[in-house]
């Protein structure tokens, strides 16, 4: 008996504007204008994020976090996940051509740089 497999189409990555719109603006009955005014940013910035035209910057993440009681990391993580998923999908073939760097024993034995020492 052959097993039946269902082919499921992969969903596109979720833009942080979708989260803003679907999880915050609409359920809370908030307009982009009201959020923008409270956050001290242009209304068009919030509208363009919610319509998935632009992404969320660190500045906007900090302002949205303060207004909604979340963290800036919440908003920036949404943005980073979206960007990585988008580029990994679009550049899959090109990324596959990149070979991993392998350090030689001599390279591993060298003294740490000033940047590495700070880490």
C-alpha positions in Angstrom: 0.0 0.0 0.0 1.5 3.3 -1.1 1.5 6.1 1.4 -0.3 9.2 0.3 1.8 12.4 0.5 0.3 15.8 0.4 2.5 18.5 -1.2 2.2 21.7 0.9 3.3 24.9 -0.6 5.8 26.8 1.5 4.4 30.1 2.8 6.4 33.2 2.0 8.3 34.8 4.9 6.2 36.9 7.3 7.0 40.6 7.0 7.1 42.4 10.4 4.4 44.8 9.0 2.0 41.9 8.8 2.5 41.3 12.5 2.1 45.0 13.3 -1.1 45.1 11.3 -2.7 41.7 12.2 -1.6 41.4 15.8 -1.6 45.0 17.0 -3.3 47.6 14.8 -6.4 45.7 13.8 -7.2 43.9 17.0 -6.6 47.0 19.1 -8.5 49.3 16.8 -5.5 51.5 16.3 -4.8 53.6 13.2 -1.4 54.1 11.8 -1.8 57.8 12.5 -2.5 57.3 16.2 0.5 54.9 16.6 2.8 57.3 14.6 1.7 60.3 16.7 2.3 58.4 19.9 5.7 57.2 18.7 6.8 60.6 17.3 7.3 59.3 13.7 5.6 60.2 10.4 2.3 58.5 9.8 3.5 57.3 6.4 6.3 55.3 8.2 3.8 53.2 10.1 1.5 52.9 7.1 4.4 51.7 4.9 5.5 49.2 7.5 1.9 47.9 7.9 1.5 47.6 4.2 4.8 45.7 4.0 6.5 48.3 1.8 9.4 49.0 4.2 11.1 47.3 7.1 11.6 48.2 10.7 14.7 50.1 11.7 16.2 50.1 15.2 14.7 53.5 15.8 11.2 52.4 14.9 11.6 49.1 16.9 12.5 51.1 20.0 9.5 53.3 19.6 7.0 50.5 18.8 8.4 48.6 21.8 7.8 51.5 24.1 4.3 52.1 22.8 3.1 48.5 22.8 5.0 47.3 25.9 7.1 44.8 23.9 10.9 44.9 23.4 12.8 46.4 20.6 14.4 43.0 20.1 10.9 41.6 19.3 10.5 43.9 16.4 14.1 43.6 15.1 14.0 39.8 15.3 10.9 39.9 13.1 12.8 42.1 10.6 15.9 40.0 10.7 14.0 36.7 10.3 12.1 38.2 7.3 15.3 39.5 5.6 17.2 36.2 6.1 14.3 34.1 4.8 13.9 36.3 1.8 17.6 36.3 0.8 18.1 32.6 1.5 15.1 31.9 -0.8 16.1 34.3 -3.5 19.8 33.5 -3.5 19.6 29.8 -2.8 21.6 28.7 -5.9 24.3 31.4 -5.3 24.6 30.6 -1.6 25.1 26.9 -2.4 28.2 27.7 -4.5 30.0 29.3 -1.5 32.4 26.9 0.1 33.0 27.1 3.8 36.3 28.6 5.0 38.5 26.1 6.8 41.3 27.7 8.9 44.7 26.1 8.8 46.6 25.1 11.9 48.9 28.1 11.4 45.9 30.5 11.3 44.4 29.0 14.4 47.7 29.4 16.3 48.1 33.1 15.6 47.6 35.6 18.4 44.1 37.0 18.9 43.4 40.4 17.4 42.4 43.4 19.5 38.8 42.9 18.4 38.8 39.2 19.4 40.3 40.1 22.8 37.4 42.4 23.5 34.9 39.6 22.7 
